[in-house]
Amino acid sequence: PRAFADHWQTAPDREPALSGAALDVCGALRANGASFFVDLVADTGRLRSEIEAALGELVSHGLVTADGFAGLRALIAPAEIKARRLRRGGVRAAFQNLESAGRWTLVRARKPAPGDETKPGDDVEYIARVLLKRYGVVFRKLIEREPQLPPWRELFYVLRRLEARGEIRGGRFVSGFSGEQFALPEAAAGLRRFRDETGDDLIVVCGSDPLNLTGAIVPGERVPALPGNRILFRNGVPVAVSAAGSVKMLVRADDATQWQWRNKLIRRGANGDAIPDADSGAAPDAK
C-alpha cells in the first residue's frame, strides 16, 4: 500500500544515465505534474514509440509510476502483439492500451515529515513483520530468493529482538536448513499440529503465490512464478505441476490417483465450469 511505500524505498547507488526522450518525459512531468500518455506526446513533441520506450526506461529505474497496472502491462506486452495491432488497426490501435492506461507521475523521493521520529531500524522491523506474515517461518535460506531486502544480519537482529519481546518464536521449525529460524506463534503451532497428524491433504497453489518455493526450499524442479502455473501439494510435498498447458507428475502414482490429481489442477472458469488441461483428456464438466 502507498501508505507504507517509504519502508521499501532505498537510495539509488548512482544516478542512472537516461536517454534524451526519458529526460524530456521527466521534464514534462516535473513541469506539469501527473500526465496522460497523449499529454506527454504533445508536451515533448516526440513520437509515441519514443514516449513508450522512455516510460519503460523510467519505470525500470524506479523513477516513474502509473495510476494502475494497465500502463505497466502495456509496456511489457510482447513485441509481436504490438506489431499485430499496428498492422490491423494502425498507430491508434497500437498505442490504445497506453493511451487509456491513466496518468503517469514521478515517484516521490522519501522525505521525512517535520517531527518524524522514524528510525532506520523501523524499516527493517516493518519488512521483517511482512516476511513473517507472508511465510510464517523466516530463515536465511528462504529470503535469499527475495531481491532488494535488507541484509540478513539486520533482519536477524530485529527478529531476535522480537523473540526477546515474546512476539515470535525462535528455534528449528523446518528441517534441512542451517542457522536460526523464527516463526509466528500460530505458524509454529500449525507446524506442530501438522507433524502430529497423518492425512492425505491435497492443496493447489498458484505459480505466482509466494508459497511457490519448489526448487528453492521445497524439493522438485523450479516452477516459474506465472499466474497460469499451478502446483499440487500432498501433505506439503509437490506431487504434480500444471505448466504451459500440460500436467506433469512429480511422483509415481496409480492411474486413479493421477486422475484425481489432474482434476485438482484443473482451472475453473468464471461460471464455475472446469477447464481441462491440454493433455489431460478431461471433459469440460469433469468433477
C-alpha positions as CSV (number, residue, x, y, z in Angstrom):
1,P,0.0,0.0,0.0
2,R,1.1,3.5,-0.8
3,A,1.0,4.4,3.0
4,F,3.8,2.0,3.6
5,A,5.9,2.6,0.4
6,D,8.5,4.6,2.4
7,H,9.6,1.4,4.2
8,W,10.6,-0.2,0.9
9,Q,12.4,2.8,-0.7
10,T,16.1,2.9,-0.8
11,A,18.5,5.5,-2.2
12,P,19.9,4.7,-5.6
13,D,23.5,3.6,-5.9
14,R,24.1,6.2,-8.6
15,E,22.1,8.5,-10.9
16,P,21.0,6.5,-14.0
17,A,22.2,7.6,-17.4
18,L,18.9,8.4,-19.1
19,S,18.2,8.8,-22.8
20,G,17.1,12.2,-24.3
21,A,13.5,11.0,-24.6
22,A,13.5,9.9,-20.9
23,L,14.9,13.3,-19.8
24,D,12.2,15.1,-21.8
25,V,9.5,13.0,-20.2
26,C,10.9,13.7,-16.7
27,G,11.0,17.4,-17.5
28,A,7.4,17.3,-18.7
29,L,6.2,15.5,-15.6
30,R,8.1,17.9,-13.3
31,A,6.6,20.9,-15.1
32,N,3.0,19.7,-15.5
33,G,2.6,17.0,-12.8
34,A,0.8,13.7,-13.5
35,S,0.1,13.4,-17.2
36,F,-1.7,11.0,-19.6
37,F,0.3,9.4,-22.4
38,V,-1.2,11.6,-25.1
39,D,-0.2,14.7,-23.0
40,L,3.4,13.5,-22.8
41,V,3.4,13.1,-26.5
42,A,2.1,16.6,-27.0
43,D,4.3,18.2,-24.3
44,T,7.6,16.6,-25.6
45,G,6.9,16.7,-29.3
46,R,8.2,13.2,-29.7
47,L,6.8,10.1,-31.4
48,R,4.5,7.8,-29.5
49,S,7.1,5.0,-29.8
50,E,9.7,7.2,-28.2
51,I,7.5,8.1,-25.3
52,E,6.7,4.4,-24.8
53,A,10.4,3.5,-24.7
54,A,11.1,6.4,-22.4
55,L,8.4,5.4,-19.9
56,G,9.7,1.8,-19.9
57,E,13.2,3.2,-19.2
58,L,12.0,5.4,-16.4
59,V,9.9,2.6,-14.8
60,S,12.8,0.2,-14.9
61,H,14.9,2.8,-12.9
62,G,12.1,3.3,-10.4
63,L,11.6,6.9,-11.3
64,V,8.1,6.9,-12.8
65,T,4.9,5.0,-11.8
66,A,1.3,4.9,-13.1
67,D,-2.2,5.1,-11.7
68,G,-2.7,1.4,-12.1
69,F,-1.3,-1.8,-13.6
70,A,-2.8,-1.3,-17.1
71,G,0.0,1.0,-18.2
72,L,2.7,-1.2,-16.9
73,R,1.2,-4.2,-18.6
74,A,1.1,-2.3,-21.9
75,L,4.8,-1.5,-21.6
76,I,5.8,-5.2,-21.2
77,A,3.4,-6.5,-23.9
78,P,5.4,-8.7,-26.3
79,A,6.6,-7.0,-29.5
80,E,4.7,-9.4,-31.8
81,I,1.4,-8.3,-30.2
82,K,2.2,-4.7,-30.7
83,A,3.2,-5.4,-34.3
84,R,-0.1,-7.2,-34.9
85,R,-2.1,-4.3,-33.5
86,L,-0.2,-1.9,-35.7
87,R,-0.9,-4.0,-38.8
88,R,-4.6,-4.4,-38.0
89,G,-5.6,-1.1,-36.6
90,G,-2.8,1.4,-37.4
91,V,-0.9,3.6,-34.9
92,R,-4.0,4.4,-32.9
93,A,-4.7,0.7,-32.1
94,A,-1.0,0.0,-31.4
95,F,-0.9,2.6,-28.5
96,Q,-4.6,2.3,-27.4
97,N,-3.7,0.5,-24.2
98,L,-1.2,3.1,-23.2
99,E,-3.5,6.0,-24.1
100,S,-6.2,4.6,-21.9
101,A,-4.0,3.5,-19.0
102,G,-4.3,6.5,-16.8
103,R,-1.8,9.0,-15.7
104,W,2.0,8.8,-15.3
105,T,3.8,10.5,-12.5
106,L,7.3,10.8,-11.0
107,V,8.0,8.6,-7.9
108,R,8.4,10.9,-4.9
109,A,11.7,10.6,-3.1
110,R,11.4,9.8,0.5
111,K,11.4,12.9,2.7
112,P,10.9,12.7,6.4
113,A,7.9,14.8,7.6
114,P,8.6,17.5,10.2
115,G,8.8,15.9,13.6
116,D,9.0,12.5,12.1
117,E,11.0,10.3,14.6
118,T,11.2,7.2,12.3
119,K,14.5,5.4,12.8
120,P,16.3,3.4,10.1
121,G,15.7,0.2,12.2
122,D,11.9,0.8,11.9
123,D,12.0,0.0,8.2
124,V,13.8,-3.3,8.9
125,E,11.3,-4.2,11.5
126,Y,8.4,-3.5,9.2
127,I,9.9,-5.6,6.5
128,A,10.6,-8.4,9.0
129,R,7.0,-8.4,10.0
130,V,5.9,-8.6,6.4
131,L,8.1,-11.6,5.8
132,L,6.7,-13.3,8.9
133,K,3.2,-12.6,7.8
134,R,3.9,-13.9,4.3
135,Y,5.8,-17.1,5.1
136,G,5.0,-17.8,8.8
137,V,8.6,-19.0,9.3
138,V,11.7,-17.0,8.3
139,F,15.2,-18.1,7.9
140,R,18.3,-17.1,5.9
141,K,17.9,-19.6,3.0
142,L,14.3,-18.6,2.5
143,I,14.9,-14.9,1.9
144,E,17.9,-15.4,-0.4
145,R,15.5,-15.5,-3.3
146,E,13.9,-12.2,-2.3
147,P,15.6,-9.2,-4.1
148,Q,16.2,-5.8,-2.5
149,L,15.8,-6.9,1.1
150,P,17.9,-5.6,4.0
151,P,21.0,-7.8,4.7
152,W,20.2,-10.9,6.8
153,R,22.3,-9.6,9.7
154,E,20.0,-6.6,10.1
155,L,16.9,-8.8,9.8
156,F,18.4,-11.3,12.3
157,Y,19.0,-8.6,14.9
158,V,15.3,-7.4,14.6
159,L,14.0,-10.9,14.7
160,R,16.0,-11.7,17.8
161,R,14.6,-8.6,19.4
162,L,11.0,-9.6,18.5
163,E,11.7,-13.0,20.0
164,A,13.0,-11.4,23.2
165,R,9.7,-9.5,23.5
166,G,7.8,-12.7,23.2
167,E,6.1,-11.7,19.9
168,I,7.6,-14.5,17.8
169,R,9.3,-17.9,18.4
170,G,12.8,-18.9,17.7
171,G,14.0,-22.4,17.1
172,R,14.2,-25.1,14.3
173,F,10.9,-25.4,12.5
174,V,12.0,-26.5,9.0
175,S,14.4,-29.4,8.8
176,G,17.3,-29.5,6.4
177,F,18.5,-25.8,6.8
178,S,21.2,-24.5,9.0
179,G,21.0,-21.3,11.1
180,E,18.4,-19.9,13.3
181,Q,14.7,-19.8,12.3
182,F,11.9,-17.6,13.5
183,A,8.2,-18.2,13.4
184,L,4.9,-16.6,14.3
185,P,3.3,-18.3,17.3
186,E,0.3,-19.5,15.1
187,A,2.7,-20.8,12.4
188,A,4.8,-22.7,15.0
189,A,1.6,-24.3,16.4
190,G,0.4,-25.2,12.9
191,L,3.6,-26.9,12.1
192,R,3.5,-28.8,15.3
193,R,-0.1,-29.9,14.6
194,F,0.9,-31.0,11.0
195,R,3.8,-33.0,12.3
196,D,1.5,-35.0,14.7
197,E,-1.3,-35.5,12.1
198,T,-1.3,-38.1,9.4
199,G,-3.6,-37.3,6.5
200,D,-3.6,-37.0,2.7
201,D,-4.5,-33.4,2.2
202,L,-4.3,-32.0,-1.4
203,I,-3.7,-28.3,-1.8
204,V,-3.2,-26.3,-5.1
205,V,-1.0,-23.3,-5.1
206,C,-0.8,-20.7,-7.9
207,G,2.6,-20.4,-9.5
208,S,2.8,-16.7,-8.7
209,D,2.0,-17.3,-5.0
210,P,4.8,-16.7,-2.5
211,L,4.3,-20.2,-1.4
212,N,5.7,-21.5,-4.7
213,L,9.0,-22.5,-3.2
214,T,9.6,-25.5,-5.4
215,G,13.2,-25.8,-6.4
216,A,14.3,-23.4,-3.7
217,I,13.1,-24.7,-0.3
218,V,10.7,-27.5,-1.3
219,P,12.2,-30.4,-3.3
220,G,11.4,-30.6,-7.0
221,E,12.1,-28.6,-10.2
222,R,11.6,-24.9,-10.1
223,V,8.2,-23.8,-11.3
224,P,8.2,-20.4,-13.0
225,A,6.2,-17.8,-11.0
226,L,3.5,-17.3,-13.6
227,P,-0.2,-17.0,-12.8
228,G,-1.1,-19.8,-15.2
229,N,1.1,-22.3,-13.5
230,R,-0.3,-24.4,-10.6
231,I,1.4,-26.8,-8.2
232,L,-0.4,-29.6,-6.3
233,F,0.9,-30.4,-2.8
234,R,0.1,-33.6,-0.8
235,N,1.0,-33.1,2.8
236,G,3.3,-30.2,1.9
237,V,5.2,-32.1,-0.8
238,P,4.7,-31.2,-4.5
239,V,3.3,-34.2,-6.4
240,A,2.1,-32.6,-9.7
241,V,2.5,-29.4,-11.7
242,S,0.4,-27.8,-14.4
243,A,2.5,-25.5,-16.5
244,A,2.4,-24.4,-20.2
245,G,-0.9,-26.1,-20.7
246,S,0.3,-29.6,-19.6
247,V,0.3,-31.6,-16.4
248,K,3.5,-33.3,-15.1
249,M,3.5,-35.8,-12.3
250,L,6.4,-35.4,-9.9
251,V,6.0,-38.7,-8.1
252,R,4.8,-42.1,-9.1
253,A,1.1,-43.0,-8.6
254,D,-1.5,-45.3,-10.0
255,D,-3.9,-44.2,-12.7
256,A,-6.8,-43.4,-10.4
257,T,-4.6,-41.2,-8.2
258,Q,-3.2,-39.4,-11.2
259,W,-6.7,-38.7,-12.5
260,Q,-7.6,-37.3,-9.1
261,W,-4.5,-35.0,-9.1
262,R,-5.3,-33.8,-12.7
263,N,-8.8,-32.9,-11.6
264,K,-7.4,-31.0,-8.7
265,L,-5.1,-29.0,-11.0
266,I,-8.0,-28.1,-13.5
267,R,-8.7,-24.4,-13.5
268,R,-12.2,-23.2,-13.0
269,G,-13.8,-20.7,-15.4
270,A,-15.8,-17.6,-14.4
271,N,-19.0,-19.6,-14.4
272,G,-17.6,-22.4,-12.3
273,D,-17.1,-24.8,-15.2
274,A,-13.9,-26.9,-15.3
275,I,-11.3,-26.0,-17.9
276,P,-9.3,-29.2,-18.7
277,D,-5.6,-29.1,-19.2
278,A,-4.3,-29.5,-22.8
279,D,-3.2,-33.1,-22.4
280,S,-5.5,-34.3,-19.6
281,G,-8.3,-35.6,-21.8
282,A,-10.8,-34.4,-19.1
283,A,-14.2,-33.4,-20.2
284,P,-15.3,-29.8,-19.6
285,D,-17.8,-30.9,-17.0
286,A,-15.2,-33.2,-15.2
287,K,-15.6,-33.2,-11.4
